[in-house]
Amino acid sequence: DLQLSFQARRGTVPRELQALDLRVRGLRGGHSGIDIHRNRMNAIHALVRLLLQGAGEQALRLASIDGGNKRNAIPREAGATLCIADAGAFHRGVDAAAAALRAQFRGLEDRLEVRVQPAAPPPDAWSEADSQRLLDLLCSVPSGVVALSSDIPGLVETSSNLGVVRTRGDSAEILMLARSSVAPALAGLIDTHRSLARLA
C-alpha cells in the first residue's frame, strides 16, 4: 500500500473565472490484481487527461478532485471542480480529448461518459501552479502492468494501481497499490513513486 499527500495552500478565486464540474463515469473498473492485464481505463488518469487537454494553453485552478474508492480497485468514476477563464474553449478541448479516449479504448470502454457542467463558485482553490503540479503528479503515477514474468508467459510480475484521489482541505490524498512477485522489482516500483512525490 502506498499513500501520497499533496499539500498546498489554497486561495480565493477571481470572479472572472468560470466554475465547472467535469465528471467521468461508465468505466468497467475491476480488481487491481485479477484484471490489471486487461488494459481497462483508469478513471483518475482519464480525468487528468481530460483536464490537461481541455485546458490546453489556459491555466486552470482546481477546487477539488476525487475518484475511486479502494486502492486495490481500478477506478470507474472520477470528478473535479475547476475554475477557468474560457469555458467554451475548455468544452471543446474536453470533447476532443474524450473522442481520443474513446478511439484508444474502443471495444474495452464503450460506455465512457464525460460531462462538463457549470458549477457553483467554490470558496477557494489551489493556485494555477499548484493545480498544474498536482495534475502532473497524477498523470505520472504508474497504473497498470509494469512488467510480465520472464518465467511464465502472460503472467503479470509487477503492477501498480492508482486507486483513489480525495480532496481534504488543502491536501489531496492519493492511494495506490503496488504488486510484484519479485521483491527487488517491488522495491524499485516503490522508489519510482517516492521519486515522483519528491518531484511534485
C-alpha positions in Angstrom: 0.0 0.0 0.0 1.3 3.5 -0.9 -0.1 6.9 0.1 1.0 10.3 -1.1 -0.3 13.5 0.4 -0.1 16.6 -1.8 -0.3 19.8 0.3 -0.5 23.3 -1.0 -2.2 26.5 0.4 -5.4 27.5 -1.3 -6.7 30.9 -2.1 -9.8 32.8 -3.3 -10.8 32.6 -6.9 -11.1 35.7 -9.1 -14.7 36.4 -10.0 -14.0 36.5 -13.8 -13.1 32.8 -13.7 -15.9 30.3 -14.5 -16.5 27.3 -12.3 -17.1 23.9 -14.0 -17.7 20.3 -12.9 -16.0 17.6 -15.0 -17.1 14.0 -14.5 -16.0 10.7 -15.9 -18.4 7.7 -15.5 -19.3 4.4 -17.0 -16.0 2.6 -16.9 -15.7 -1.1 -16.2 -13.2 -0.9 -13.4 -12.1 -4.2 -11.9 -9.7 -5.7 -9.4 -6.1 -4.4 -9.5 -4.7 -7.9 -9.3 -7.1 -10.0 -11.3 -8.0 -7.5 -14.0 -4.9 -5.3 -14.3 -3.7 -7.1 -17.5 -7.0 -6.2 -19.3 -5.8 -2.6 -20.0 -9.0 -1.0 -18.8 -9.2 2.7 -18.5 -8.4 4.2 -15.1 -11.0 6.9 -14.4 -8.5 9.1 -12.5 -6.0 9.0 -15.3 -8.8 9.7 -17.8 -10.0 12.7 -15.8 -6.5 14.1 -15.6 -6.0 13.7 -19.3 -9.3 15.5 -20.0 -8.4 18.3 -17.6 -4.9 18.8 -19.2 -6.0 18.6 -22.8 -9.2 20.5 -22.1 -7.3 23.4 -20.6 -4.8 23.5 -23.4 -2.8 26.7 -23.1 -5.1 28.0 -20.5 -4.2 27.9 -16.8 -6.9 26.3 -14.6 -7.4 26.3 -10.8 -8.5 23.1 -9.2 -11.0 23.3 -6.3 -11.4 19.6 -5.9 -10.5 16.3 -7.5 -11.9 12.9 -6.3 -12.1 9.5 -7.8 -12.0 5.8 -6.9 -12.9 4.2 -3.6 -10.4 1.4 -3.0 -6.7 1.3 -3.5 -7.0 -2.3 -4.9 -9.8 -1.4 -7.4 -9.3 0.2 -10.9 -11.4 3.4 -10.6 -14.6 3.5 -12.5 -15.6 7.2 -11.8 -13.8 10.4 -11.1 -14.6 14.1 -11.0 -13.2 17.6 -10.5 -14.4 21.1 -9.9 -12.2 23.7 -11.6 -12.2 27.4 -12.4 -11.1 28.6 -15.8 -11.2 31.8 -17.9 -12.7 30.4 -21.2 -15.2 27.7 -20.6 -16.1 27.4 -24.3 -12.5 26.5 -25.2 -12.4 24.1 -22.3 -15.5 22.3 -23.5 -14.1 22.0 -27.0 -10.8 20.6 -25.6 -12.6 18.1 -23.4 -14.7 16.9 -26.4 -11.6 16.3 -28.5 -9.8 14.5 -25.6 -12.9 12.4 -24.9 -13.1 11.4 -28.6 -9.4 10.4 -28.4 -10.0 8.3 -25.3 -13.0 6.5 -27.0 -10.9 5.7 -30.0 -8.0 4.4 -27.9 -10.2 2.2 -25.7 -12.7 1.1 -28.4 -14.1 -2.3 -27.6 -12.8 -2.0 -24.0 -14.6 1.0 -22.6 -17.5 1.7 -24.9 -19.7 3.1 -22.1 -17.4 6.0 -21.2 -19.4 9.1 -20.2 -17.8 12.5 -19.9 -19.8 15.5 -18.7 -18.9 19.2 -18.2 -21.4 21.3 -16.4 -21.5 24.8 -14.7 -20.7 24.7 -11.0 -21.3 26.9 -8.0 -18.2 29.2 -7.5 -16.0 27.4 -4.9 -14.9 29.4 -1.8 -11.2 28.7 -2.7 -8.9 26.6 -4.9 -5.3 25.7 -5.4 -3.2 28.2 -7.4 -2.6 27.7 -11.1 0.9 26.4 -10.5 -0.1 24.0 -7.7 -3.0 22.8 -9.7 -0.7 22.0 -12.6 1.8 20.3 -10.2 -1.0 18.1 -8.8 -2.2 17.1 -12.3 1.3 16.4 -13.5 1.8 14.1 -10.4 -1.4 12.2 -11.0 -0.6 11.9 -14.7 2.8 10.4 -14.0 1.8 7.9 -11.3 2.1 4.4 -12.9 -1.1 2.4 -13.2 -1.3 -0.9 -15.0 1.1 -3.6 -15.9 4.7 -2.7 -15.3 6.4 -6.0 -16.2 5.5 -9.5 -17.2 7.1 -12.6 -15.8 10.2 -13.9 -17.7 9.4 -17.4 -16.5 5.7 -17.8 -17.1 4.3 -16.4 -20.4 1.4 -14.0 -19.9 1.8 -13.7 -16.1 1.9 -10.3 -14.7 5.0 -9.9 -12.5 4.8 -6.3 -11.4 1.9 -3.8 -11.5 0.7 -0.6 -10.0 -2.8 0.8 -9.4 -3.7 4.4 -8.9 -6.8 3.6 -6.9 -8.0 6.8 -5.0 -7.6 10.5 -5.0 -9.5 12.6 -2.4 -9.6 16.3 -1.7 -9.2 17.0 2.0 -9.0 20.7 2.7 -5.6 22.0 1.5 -4.5 18.4 0.7 -5.1 15.8 -1.9 -4.7 12.2 -0.7 -3.6 9.7 -3.3 -3.8 6.0 -2.6 -2.1 3.4 -4.7 -1.3 -0.3 -4.6 2.0 -1.8 -5.9 2.3 -5.6 -6.5 5.2 -7.8 -7.6 6.2 -11.4 -7.2 9.8 -10.3 -7.3 10.9 -8.3 -4.2 13.6 -6.1 -5.9 11.1 -5.2 -8.6 8.6 -4.1 -6.0 11.3 -2.1 -4.2 12.1 -0.4 -7.5 8.5 0.5 -8.2 8.1 2.0 -4.7 11.2 4.1 -5.4 9.6 5.3 -8.6 6.5 6.5 -6.6 8.8 8.2 -4.0 10.7 10.0 -6.7 7.5 11.3 -8.3 6.4 12.5 -4.9 9.7 14.4 -4.3 9.5 16.0 -7.8 6.0 17.2 -7.0 
